[in-house]
Amino acid sequence: MRAVDGDRYLANARGQRVDRRWFAGMLSFGVLLLVCPLSCVGLAGVGMESDVAALCGFALALVMLIAGAVTGWVLIFRVAKRLGAAQNRLDADDVAGAVAEAQSGLMLAFRADFRTKAFHVLGLAAERAGDFDDATALFDRAHVALPAMAAPLRKRRATVLIEGHRALAFAALGRIEHATASLRAAEAGTQGGKGAVDLLLDDGDWGLGSISMNSVLMGIERRKDPEAYLQLVRALLARQRGEPRVALDLLHADQARLAAGLTPHERELATRLEAECRGRLDPAYRAPTPPPADTPAARWAARVLG
């Protein structure tokens, strides 16, 4: 049996791997690598008292320096655009399109924040497609890719979402211990406020957009309420452990927050989870208005619930 590691989401339609960081590094810095040897040519020309060699060496070095800087900026904005398009396609239930856009962005991404977001979007796509085993591996890659120099506050929020999704995927697979461990890691990320290190490193609110790694991390599922999502995961885990009463209590603890902070697919999961738990507690219970069964959200919720 093939060991699942998310590889099928990391190869594009032509069979090329898209997670090779050296390729993105060569695109980002390859031109700049020519600056040093060309500068040496210019210095050699000075040593040989050859004005032509010196002028040509320094001029080409300057051209390569400018070209390298321009290439770097172009790649930053292109990657940001691809990952934004991937998230938009996923919101429109176009999983295949989201995967293609995220793969295009990941292939060009050298920065750790962009790679984190790309792996996360691919994990969301795998989760939406019902490939929960691949999703757990991709979310793990997203966690590993988190930039070391990002503000702790922004890293914690990203960790909450990444580990929260891993917990849901593990729960859908029936791997309760792994789901519980991921949920605990997510809950740990909700602890603590803005510290002294954040005052030094956090530029996420400066309006720098994709230039700032903290802004990129903030853009991961920007419209989602992490606390509401974790509450849904807690209820799902309670159901998987055979505790329908606990699951219902969790779903009813803050219904307004769940309604406002979840995506349509997640709200559908919460609705079906509540109906199922009520049915377990009272066999005579019938939902007053059964939700439609043949919608993308309904099919996904059914897969999560097994």
N, C-alpha and C positions, 0 to 999 in steps of 0.2 A: 504494500500500500504506500502511495506517495506521501512523503512528509509534507504537510501543508505549511507554507511559509509566505504566502502571498505572492509567489513568483508569477503567477498568471496575470496579476495586475501590474507587474513590473516589466512586462514585455509588450511592446507596441504591436500594431497590426503587421509590421514587417518582421516581427520576431526579435527586434533589437531591445536589449536591456536599457531601461531609462533611468536606473538609479546609480549609474557609474559616476561618481563624483569627479574623477579625474578628467572626464570629458568636459564637464561644465567648467572645471578649473582651467583647462586649456583654452576654452572659448573666452573665459573672463580675463586670463592673464597671459595667454600665448603671445599676443602682440607686444606686451610689455617686456617679455623675456628678451626681445631683440634690442632693447634700449642699452643694456650694459655692453654687449659686444660692439655695437655701433659707436658708443661713447669711447670705447678702447681704440677703435679705428681712428677717431678724431684725435685722441691723445697721442697715438702713434704718429699721426701726421704732423702734430706739433713738434714731437721729438725729432722727426726727420726733416723739419723745416719745410714741409710740403703743405702749402696753404690750401691747395685743392683737396687733398686727402682729409685734412682737418675739417675744412668747411663741409665736405660731403658727409663725413662721419657724424659731426654734430647736428647737421641739418636733418639727416635721416633719423637720428636718435630722437630729435624733437618731434618729428612727424610721427614716429612710432609711439612716443609718449602721449601725444594728443589722441592718436587713433585708439590706443589702449583705453584711455579714459572715456572716450566716446562709446567704445564697445561695451565697457562695463555699465555705463548708464543705460544704454539701449537694452542690455540683457535684464537689468533690474526691472525696468518698466514692462518689458515683454513677459517676464515670468509673472509679475504681479497681475497683468491683464489675463494671462492664461489661467491662473489659479482662481481669479474672480469669476471668469467665465465658467470654470468647472463647477464652482459652488452654485452659480445660477442655473446651470443645466441640471444639477442634482435636485435643486428646489423645484424644477419643472418636471421631475420624474424621468429625465433623460439620462439614465445611468451610463449607457455606452458613451454618450457624448461627454459626460462628466469625466469618465475614465480617460478618454482620448485627450481632453484638455489638460487634465492633471498630469498625465504622462508627458505631454509636450512641455509643460512648465517644469517638471522635475528634471527632465533631460538637460535643461538650460540652467538649473538652479545650483549655484555653488554655496550660497549663504545658508547657514543652518536654519534660520527662521523660515525661509522659503521651503526648504526641504521638509521641515516639520509640518508645515501647512499642506504641502503636496501629499505626503504620506497620510496625513489625517483625512484629506478629501478622498483619497483612494480607499482608505478604511471605511469611510462613510458609504462610498459606492458599493463596496463589498457587503457591508451590512445591509444596505437597501436591497441588494440583489439576493439576500438570503445566504450568502457565502460567509457564514459567521466564523468559520475556522480561519479563512484568509483574513477576515477583518481583524481578528485578534492579533495576528502577526503584523499586519500593517500598522495598527495602533501602537504596537510595541516599537516598531521602527520610528514612528513619530515621536515617541517618548525619548528614545535614544538620541534622536536628532536635535532635541531641544538645545538652543544655544547657551553656552556656559555663561556668557557675559550679559545675557538679558536681565532685566530687572526681576527680582524674585517675585514680586506681586504679579507680573504678567506671566511668568513661568508657572506659578501656582494655578492661575486660571486655566491655562492650557492643559496642565496636568489633570485638573478636575474633569475637563471634557474628554481628554484622551482616555484616562482610566475609567471614567464613567461609561464610555462606549465599549471599552473592553469588558467591563462587568456585564453589560447587557448582552454582548455577543457570547460570553461564556455561559450566562444564564440560559440563553436560547439553546445552547449546546448541551445543557444539563450538567455542566461542570461547576457545581455549586461552590466548591472550595476555591477554585480559581476566581470565580465571580466575586466571592466574598472578599478575597484578598485585593482584587482590583478596586472594589467599592471602598474598602478601607483606605487604600492609597488615594482615591479621589477625595474622600472626606477629609483626609489629612491636609489636602491642598486648600480646603476652605478655611483652615485655621490661620489666624494672624492677620494683621493689617499692614499698612505701609510702614516700612522701617527705614533706618538711616541709609541703608544701601540703595533702597528705592529712590531716595532723594537725590542720590548721586547718578544713578543709571537710568531712571525712568524718564524717557522722553516721549512716552506714548500719547500724551495729551498735548503735544506741541504742534500738531497738525502737519507732521513731516511725511505722512503717508508711507509709501513703500520704502522710503529711504531709511526709516527707523525699524529696527528689528522688533522693538516693543510694539509698534503699531501693527506690524504684520501678525504678531502673536495675538494681539487684541482682535484682529480681524477673523480669527478662527471662530466660526459660528457666532458672529457678532450679536445676532438678535436673540440668542438663546440664553435663558436663565439657568446657570449651572445648578443652582439649588433645586429648582423645579425638576430638572432632569434626574438628579440623584434621588429625589423622592419617588419618581416613577421606577427607577431601577430597584430601589429598596422594596417597593410593592411587588415587582416582578419576582425578586428573589424570595420574598415571603411566600408567594404562590408556588414557586418551584420547590420550596421546602414543605409544602402541604399545610400552609398556615393562611387560609383564605380570610379569616377574621382580621389578622394582622395586616394583610394586604389591603383590605377595605378601609381599615382605620388610617393607614398611610395615605391612601388616595383621597380620603375625606378630610384629612388634617388641614389642607389648604387648597381647596378646589379652585379658587380664583387664581392662585399663582400657577397652578398646573395648566389651567386654561390659557393663561396669557404667556407662559414661558416655554411652551412646547411647540414643536412643529406639527403640522396636520397629521403626519404619520404617527407621531408619538401620542397625540391626543386620541387618535383612533385606537392605539394600543391600550391606553388608559381606559377608554370606554369599554372595550371588549374584556379587558382584565377585570373591571368592576362587575360586568354582567356575569362573567364566569364564576367569580368568587361568590356573588350573591346566589347563583344557582347551586353552588356546592353547599352553601349554608341552608338554603331553603329550596328543596327540589321542586316546589310548586311555583317558584318565582319565574316570571316571564318578563323580559324587558318590555317596557311600554311601547317603544318605537325601535325595533331591531335595526341596527345600522346596515346599510347596503353591503352585500358580501362581495360584489364584483367591482371593486375599485382598487387602484394600486395600494392605497393605504391599508385597505382591509386585507388584501393578500399578504402584505408585509407583516401586519399584526398577526395573522394566522400562522405565518412561518415562525415568528418569535415565540408564540405560544405553543407551537408544536402540534 
